[in-house]
Amino acid sequence: MKDVNQIIINAVIEKAEKVCPDSLALIGIYGSAATGDEYEKSDLDLLILIQDDEGWQLGTGFILDDSKVGYDIYCTNWSGLKYDASCHHAQISKLMDSKIVYVKNQEAYEELCKLREQAQLLLAGEERFQRVRELMDKAKISYANACLHEESGQVRLDAYGVICYLADAVMLFHGRYFKRGTKRMLEELAALPVEAAFIDSLKHIASSKDILEIRALLKRLLLYAEGHLKQEKEKKKPSEGLCGTYEEMYSNWRNKVEEAAGKNDVFAAFMNMCSLHYMFAEISAEAAIGTYNIMEAYNPDCLENNVSLFDACLQKYEAVYKAAGIAIKRYSDVDEFAADYSGNPAAG
């Protein structure tokens, strides 16, 4: 460790003893100083774990004129470390890799080790895929902003958001996190089983001067990531858990689609057919019910065709019901329903 780094660490410890003796739990170093990736202008990345709000006063920023190096001394509390341990992003090297150089509270060190174990389990488990989906959603929002904004500077910032979220999503999908700084980001991504075109697109965005090109590159990145990060899930065989879904589809939209056709109400037809599509999509995400690509076949020019399409989908789904041993609840009239529902045959 460089002498200047040790002097800074000693200064933090000394100040803590003077102004907040019960706040400082431990100190660790991460980043280039810990990985050996330093150069003459490298600063010092410290994990300064504090236990109360008094500890925030240990944070500061300064520049050393003799070396022309700036330093930012950040503090971290338990809330921040727990958030990192939940892997909402892939920038968790501070938590995972910090070399602990000072421990005042042994219990805090043991708790830190538990958080590291928690993060490792999450990275190796199924829960990380939920984090990947969350990051993909955020990347899409940033892409939408890039399409809405017209100033090149703002579009570049939106592109930065897409890159950060996608990079984190890719790392977490593969059970990894970034161990080095931004200058090594592309190297760490390239070490994963991703196509070279993905890395090339990231580089191209940084050098592009054209908004339309940036948007096109971002779209390419997102489409690639959607395919690369797709988690193949074994779907369940149709079962009694589907009971009531056929009747719900009929009740919610069948007559509305027919009414829309009769009134030539294209908007109502569109909205109701989309609703049907979404319900099928939700069910098919969990159960093997086949494919119902309704909005691909949707016809705004002949709304009667959409009624036929609706009925064809229900007929197909009725076969799924039968295969699962489910009978569609049909009654000749309301009295028959009431008798069956109340369990009182005499009511008929």
N, C-alpha and C positions, 0 to 999 in steps of 0.2 A: 504494500500500500504506500502511495506517495506520502511524504511527510505532511504536505499541505492537507491531505485528506484526514490524517490522524489528528492534526491540529484542530480541524473543524469539528470532528467528532468529540474531541476532548472539550471544546468550547461549549457544545450543546449539553454535555453532561454537567459541566460546571455551572452553566446558567440554570439548568433544571434544579440543581441543588439549592440555588439561591432564590429562585422566584416561584418554583412549583415543585417542591421536593416529593410530593406524592403523585405527581402526574406521569412522569416518564416510566414506562414499563421496560422497554428494550430498544436497542438500535441495531439495524442491519444495513448492509450495503448491497445494492443490486445494480444492474446496468453494466456499463463497460468496465467500471472499477472492479466488479465481481467476476466478469467473464474474461477479463484480460484483453478486451477489445479497445483499450484506451489509446488515445493519441494525445499529442501535446496540448490540445485545446479541450480535452474532455473535462466535464464537470463531475460532480459527485452526486450519485443518486442514493438517498438515504431512506430507509424505513424507520421513521421515528414514531414508535407506537405510544400513544398517550391514553390515559385512563379517565380523564375528566376535561372539562372545558378550560381549566386553567392552563393546560398543556399547550393550547393553541399559540400562546405567546412565544413558544420556542421557534415557531416558523419565521422565516425571513428570506430576503433575497439581497444579493450584493455582487459587486464586480471587483475582481482583483486587478489593479492597474498593471502590476508587474508582469502578470502572465496574460492579461487581456481575456480572462475567463470569467464568465458569469455563473453564479451559483444560486439555486433556489432550494431553500431548506423547507420542505413540506413536512407537516405532521399528519399522521394517520390515526384515526380512532377505530374502535372495534366495529362500529357500523360500517366503515369503509372496507375493512378486511372481510367482514361477513358477506358484504355485497360481492366482493371479488371471489370469495369461496363458492358463491352460488353460480359463478361462470356466466354472468350476463354479457360478458365480452371475453376476448381472448388475451387481453393485456393484463395478465395476472402474475407476471414474473416477480413483481414486488412481494407478493404473498408467498409464492412457491419457491423462489430461488435466492431470496435475501440471505446473505451470510451474516449470521448474528455475531456482532462484535462486542455487544454490551448487554448484559441482563441485570436489571435491578429487581424485577419481579419474576421469580421462577414459575409461579402459577400462570403468569401471562405467557411465558415461553411455551409451557405445556399446552395452553389453549391455542396458541399459534400453530403448534404441531397438529392439533386436532382439526383445525380449519384446513390445513394442507391435506390431511387425509380425506376430509370431506370433499374437497375440490377434486382430488384424484379419483375418488369413487364416482363423482358426477361425470367426469370426463370419460370414464370407462363404462358408464351406464346409459340407459335409455333416456334419462331426463335431459341429457345434453341436446337431444334432437328438438325438444321444445324450445330450448335457447336458440337453436339454429333457425327455427321457424320465426321466432320473434325478431331476430336480426334480419332475416329476409324481408319481413314486413317493413321494417324501418328503412332498409335499402330501397324498397319500392317507393316509399314516401319521398325519399330524397330524389329518386329518379323523376317522380311526378313533379317535384319542385323544379328540377332542371328543365323539364318540358314547359313549365309555366313561366319561368323567368326569361327575360330577354337580355339582361346585362351580362356580358361575358364573365365579369368577375363573380357575380352571384351564381352563375351556372357552374363555374369552376368549384365554388364552395359546395354546391349541391353534389357535384361529382365526387368531391372529397368525402362527403357523407356516404355515398354509395360504396366507394372503395373501402372505407373503414368498416362498414357493416358487413360487406361481403367477405372481406379478408377475415374478420372475426368468425363469421359463419363457417367458412371453409375450414379454418383451424379447428374449431370446436367439433365440427362434423367428424373429423378424423381423430378426435380425442386429444388434440394438441393445443398448445397456447404459445404465444410469441415470447421467446426468451431474450431476444435482442431488440435493439431500437429500430426506428423507422428505416435507417439506412440499410438494415439487413432484412427488412420485411419481404422483399421480393425473393431473396435467397431462401427464406424459411418457407414461403409458399411454394416455390419451385421444388422444394424437397418432398412435397406431398404429391400424390398421384393425380395431378391436374394437368390439363393440356397446356402446351407451350403458348398456344394462342391466348389463353386466359392471362398469362403474365405479360404477353406482348400488348394486349389491349390496355392493361393497367399502365404500362409505360407510355403508350401512345396518347392516352388521355392527358398525361402530364405535359406532353410536348405540343398538343394540338392548340391551334389558334382559332378554330372554327367551331361555333356553337353547335351547328347541325352535326358535325362530325363527332363532337363529344357526346351528344345525345345518342347517336347511333352506336357508339362504342359502349356507352352505359347499358343500352338495351341488349347489346350482344353479351355483355358480362352477366346481366341478370338472367337471360335465357339460358346461358351456359350453366350458371349456378343452380338454377331451378332443376335442371336435369342432373347435374353432378351431385347435388345435395338431396336428391329424392330418396326417401327412405322406403324401401320395399317392405310392406307390411302384410303379413299373412292374414287374409280375411276369413272371418268365421262363416261357417255354413249357415244358410238361412234357418232361423229357428223361431220359436214362439215369441221371442223378443220383438219381432216385426209386427205382432198383432196390433191392429188399429191403424197402421200407417196407410194401408190401402183406403180405408174408409175416410181417413183424414184428407188424403189427396182429393178424393171425390167430393167431400163436403166443402173443402176450401176453394176449389178452383174449377171443377168440371162445369157447373152451370154458368159460372162467370165467363168462362171461355166461350161457351155457346152464346151467351147474351152479347158478348163483345162482337162476335161474328154477325149476329142479327142486326146490331146497331152500327156495324162497320167502325167500331171503336178500336183502332189499331193500338193505341197506347194501352188500353186495358188488356187487350189480348197479349201484348208484349209482356206486361208486368206479371200477369197470371201464369203465362208459360215459363217465364224465368223463375217464378216461385216454385213451380213444379220441378223444374230442372234442379234447383238448389236442394230441394228435399230429397230427390233421388241421389244427388251427389253426396249428401250427408250420410244417407243410409249405405251407399256403396263404398264409402270410405271404411266402413267397418265390416260389412257383410258382402258375400259374393252373390250379388243379385243381377249381375250382368251390366251392360252398358246402355245408358239412356241419354244420348247426346241430342237432347230436345231442341236446343236453340240453334243447332247446326241445321236442323230440318225446318225450323220455324219459317213461316211464309207470311210476310206482311202484306202481300198483294192479294192473297186469297185466304181470308180468315176462316172460312169453312174448312180449309185443309188442316188448320190447327186443331179444330175440334176432332177431326179424324185422327190426327197425330196423338192428341191427348188420349183418346179411347184406345188406340193401338198400344200406347205405353201402359195403360192400366190393364189391358188384356195380357200383355207380356208379364206384368207384375203379378197378376192373378195366378199365373203358372208358378211363380216363386212362392206365393202363399200356399198353394196346394202341395208343393214339394216340401214345405216346412210343416205340413200338417195343420195349417190354419184355414178355417172356414170364414169366408167373408160374411159379415153380419148383414143379412138382408131380411126385410120383413115386408109382408104384403100391405100392411097399413100400420098406423100408429098404435092401434089397440093391440096388435100382435106384439109390437115392440114392448109396450107397457107391461103386458102379461109376462113376457120373457124376462124383462129387466127387473121386475118386482118379485119374480119367482112365484107368482100367483096365477096359475092357469085360468082360474075362474074369471079373472079380469077380462079375458077375451070374450 
